[in-house]
Amino acid sequence: MSARILVTGGAGFIGSAVVRQLIAETEAGVVNLDKLTYAGSPLNVADAARSPRYAFEQVDIGDGPAVQAVLARHRPTAIMHLAAESHVDRSIDGPRVAIETNIMGTFTLLESVRAYWGALPGAERDAFRFHHVSTDEVFGSLGPTGQFTETTAYDPRSPYSASKAASDHLVRAWHHTYGLPIVLSNCSNNYGPYQYPEKLIPVLIRKALAGDKLPIYGKGDNVRDWLYVEDHARALRLVLERGVIGESYNIGGNAERQNLEVACTVCALLDELAPKPSGKYESQLAFVTDRPGHDWRYAIDATKIADALGWQPRETFETGLRRTVRWYIENDDWCKAVTADKYGGERLGTARRP
Ligand SMILES: NC(=O)c1ccc[n+]([C@@H]2O[C@H](COP(=O)([O-])OP(=O)(O)OC[C@H]3O[C@@H](n4cnc5c(N)ncnc54)[C@H](O)[C@@H]3O)[C@@H](O)[C@H]2O)c1
């Protein structure tokens, strides 16, 4: 039975990395199901789309009949579910769309997939997998020590992370209640090519090159664990292929950095790769009011996926960031095309308590 993998959100940042890898490195057929919100673009999969093994369906995961029609048409052997509203700041300004897509959309997808999977012939039903892709943000915020493991209690604190936590619970419930063969993964902050230019690292690179202020939330001491997107995509493929049904896997880069350190490293790389006529990019750093409810530290213990599936990131933060900075310098046309009429670099996520 040849693999046919349906990727939801395959026109977004991480989903498109998964699609590109699946086309380039496997023989699998790939169905990219994506609504094409502001965050998704066909440009992200332009090369993959030339393959006869690639198909695209512009569908909302919350549209049950449309999802069912896609399942009937393409008969996937597995699903990798990445479609989501993924930006914390946008979920602060307007939480409804995160609730609708991340919770109700995942629910609708699960129901469609349950009906499809239940009607598959025995061997195909046994081989089927539903991989739910989630975030370390569901675990809440850490103090200076400790790391999230797969058994850390959920404690989400933003509309985004709460909606992702809810979707994780739904996926586990569909396994325990209906027997749907699921695997789940929770990953730390990703960075790399094709990340929508509203997230920290592309914002820093683009504003630096434009000569604008580089906004640092609060004191810049919030800590994230950073993972290069291609390493995440490889981990996701391993979890899908070899993960144990019903289990979850934490994925992280073992690269904790304070936001201010990230900004300074971006500036140093730009000084080298695109030097200003005079002065250093660090002079553009500007501290701005913190994000409301900003989680202080996330850190991932990725021992389980290393031991059980043999996964290790190939990029360090420094090598991955160098690739990323170079890519954004060379792909300003892409940045302009995906932001045109959608995002003008303004600050998001400023809704405050009364
Ligand atoms: N970016 C990260 O650092 C990170 C880390 C861990 C986990 N994740 C998770 O990985 C997944 C992908 O994240 P990303 O950064 O690539 O997000 P993204 O915002 O770049 O892409 C999301 C994609 O989903 C599509 N989409 C949104 N709503 C949809 C809907 N209702 N129906 C169909 N398609 C829809 C968008 O068009 C877009 O192509 C998300 O589930 C996210 O929670 C992201």
The ligand as an ORCA input file, in Angstrom:
! r2SCAN-3c Opt
* xyz 0 1
  N       5.418     28.007     14.819
  C       5.822     27.386     15.915
  O       6.825     27.789     16.529
  C       5.088     26.174     16.418
  C       5.658     25.424     17.453
  C       5.009     24.273     17.885
  C       3.824     23.880     17.300
  N       3.282     24.637     16.306
  C       2.028     24.154     15.689
  O       2.344     23.751     14.369
  C       1.248     24.004     13.506
  C       1.704     24.850     12.334
  O       2.233     26.086     12.828
  P       2.793     27.181     11.827
  O       3.725     28.032     12.587
  O       3.246     26.520     10.590
  O       1.457     28.019     11.531
  P       1.145     29.017     10.351
  O       0.261     30.055     10.960
  O       2.376     29.442      9.635
  O       0.299     28.140      9.318
  C      -0.993     27.684      9.595
  C      -1.602     27.147      8.303
  O      -2.910     26.638      8.617
  C      -3.831     27.133      7.661
  N      -5.138     27.244      8.309
  C      -5.489     28.087      9.315
  N      -6.777     27.901      9.645
  C      -7.248     26.901      8.842
  C      -8.494     26.244      8.724
  N      -9.552     26.599      9.475
  N      -8.623     25.237      7.814
  C      -7.566     24.886      7.032
  N      -6.377     25.489      7.096
  C      -6.205     26.483      7.991
  C      -3.270     28.491      7.236
  O      -3.786     28.897      5.967
  C      -1.779     28.218      7.229
  O      -1.365     27.711      5.966
  C       0.178     24.668     14.365
  O      -0.743     23.675     14.756
  C       0.935     25.191     15.553
  O       0.111     25.238     16.696
  C       3.889     25.775     15.841
*
